[in-house]
Amino acid sequence: MRKISAVVFLVCGLTACRRNEQRAPAIGDAYAGPAVLTLRKDIPVQSPAVAAVHHGERLEIIQRRRRFLKVRTPAGAEGWCEDHLLLSSQEIANLKEVEKRARSLPSQGVASTYELLNVHTEPNRLSPSFLQIKESEKVDVIGHVSSPRTPPARPPLVPLRPKAQAAERKHEGPKAILPPMPSPPRPPANWLELSKTPPEVLEAIAADKAAQPVPTDDWSLVRNAKGESGWVLTRRLFMAIPDDVAQYAEGHRITSYFSLGDVNDAGQIKHNWLWTTIGGGTPSYDFDSFRVFIWSLRRHRYETAYIQRNVQGYFPVLRQEVKLSGDTYPGFSMCLDNKEGVRVRRSFAFIVNVVRFAGEEPCAAAGNLLAGSAVGSGLQIPPPGAPPPDRSLSARLKALAKKWFSR
């Protein structure tokens, strides 16, 4: 009996040693980016799945082939996935920091979606989607940014092997003896002049690059009921303001909205509303007009109490108490660029059905929610006090002519 036990113990020990020898050493670590990341037996999509890991799970990187990485799960399963679906430890820390900051930011309105909507770790189409908003699910909109539609400049998860070492490994072994190469023909006497690019060609190339701006996408930072935050494409959201108010948007997109109190009209409760809107394009500011609607008890409909267009406004818009002539009234404030291009927070008092300007003060920066992000350097976020873009009539006519004749 002792001999049998010794043999079994020896066989088990040899099997364990063999398994440990077959495990490839880790060359790096990463974290799963998507909500569910499927690992495949080989690189092709047709390869069978070997494991599925969830967002934030730590993985060991054991092999690299161009943009594909072979990883090992804590349970020991090994499989392949694309590198852009993995996050570094720094990116995970940045994501947690954004979520932490987003918890304290005021909501700019409730939004929903007509279909499943992917929530990304960064405002970029190629960033991992770690969460989904279900159809008709309500989320708070708390931020906005315009991001270039380019791949994020991420540092490699695995240090790249020096080319010299790769060349040495590639040419290991005995080298074949090749016959001597014939001497190359002599270049013409004016080879230096021939190799120069004509100045007019260089100018044409530069002008062509300048005339083709990098396309951008408009992204919104949202927060769900659980406090989880991430970035979604703004065009996939709709603000949940009542239709009898939203019908006055005149083709502009509503970026934020707030209730300024309710009105009882013969038992029917209606609200007074403040909203901000923006026209087309993906500008760096958050809204270009704002408007206050009041419910008319005499006409039983919404009417405009105050409107201001052709502004450059920035989040957050705050609903707050405002002082005017020594008294305190309900009201709101928002950051706007003044005529000198300085960003100021202007306050407005809402007195019954009338809006009155109550003063302005320097606008404190809300802080960059993308600090440390891979796409932070490419975002169009002007700092407070930066001169606004030229919105004169001549500039707008030039932009319109350029857009029309470039079709």
Secondary structure as UniProt FT lines:
FT   HELIX           2..22
FT   STRAND          28..32
FT   STRAND          36..40
FT   TURN            45..46
FT   STRAND          49..54
FT   TURN            55..56
FT   STRAND          58..65
FT   TURN            66..67
FT   STRAND          68..72
FT   TURN            74..75
FT   STRAND          78..82
FT   HELIX           83..85
FT   STRAND          86..87
FT   HELIX           89..104
FT   STRAND          110..112
FT   STRAND          117..120
FT   TURN            125..126
FT   STRAND          129..133
FT   TURN            135..136
FT   STRAND          139..148
FT   HELIX           163..170
FT   TURN            189..190
FT   HELIX           191..195
FT   HELIX           199..210
FT   STRAND          216..223
FT   TURN            225..226
FT   STRAND          229..233
FT   HELIX           234..236
FT   STRAND          238..239
FT   HELIX           243..246
FT   HELIX           247..249
FT   TURN            250..251
FT   STRAND          253..265
FT   TURN            266..267
FT   STRAND          268..278
FT   STRAND          289..296
FT   TURN            297..300
FT   STRAND          301..308
FT   STRAND          313..324
FT   TURN            325..326
FT   STRAND          327..337
FT   TURN            339..340
FT   STRAND          343..351
FT   TURN            352..353
FT   STRAND          354..362
FT   TURN            369..372
FT   TURN            374..375
FT   HELIX           376..378
FT   TURN            384..385
FT   HELIX           393..405
//
